[in-house]
Amino acid sequence: MPPLIHDLPAILRAILPGYTLPHDGTHGLTHWARVLKNGLRLCKATGADTEVVPLFAILHDARQGNEYRDDGHGHLGAELAAWLRGSLVHLDDRRFDLLYEASRLHTDGSTTGDLAMQVCWDADRLDLGRVGIRPRPQKLCTTAAHGLIDWAHERAEREHSPTSAP
């Protein structure tokens, strides 16, 4: 797998001041890290774009405003990516459109689209164990994700620790 070309720590430093929920909460940093690991594993298995998926992992919930329900946060995450474009997010138009749409639509339950978008959505859905939901194969987009359900679910349940320090 090629090395990541984006400076993810710099992106985190830019977005965390605007993140209003607990860093260790249901939609916080531990979730983003698991989505990143899920996504990279899926990229390796599927050949999906290794530039789009990591950015999605840390941007998709970065403007989540409520731990329980926040219907507009996908669009806000996409707009955050647009705000960072050119300074910290360096993608050509096609890849940026994939990142934007994957973020914007990630709560809609879609299962069709470009492979990079599908991997983004699967990486996020594989982490549903953090809220006590086991991912269902029919809600996943890729066959590779089906093979990761047990691994990802156990990890999400075990590693989600909303009482740990940020």
Secondary structure, DSSP 8 states (H G I E B T S, - for coil): -----S-HHHHHHHHGGG--S-TTSTTSHHHHHHHHHHHHHHHHHH---TTHHHHHHHHTTTT---SS--TTHHHHHHHHHHHHBTTTB---HHHHHHHHHHHHHTTTT---S-HHHHHHHHHHHTTGGGGT----GGG-S-HHHHTTHHHHHHHHHHH--TTS--
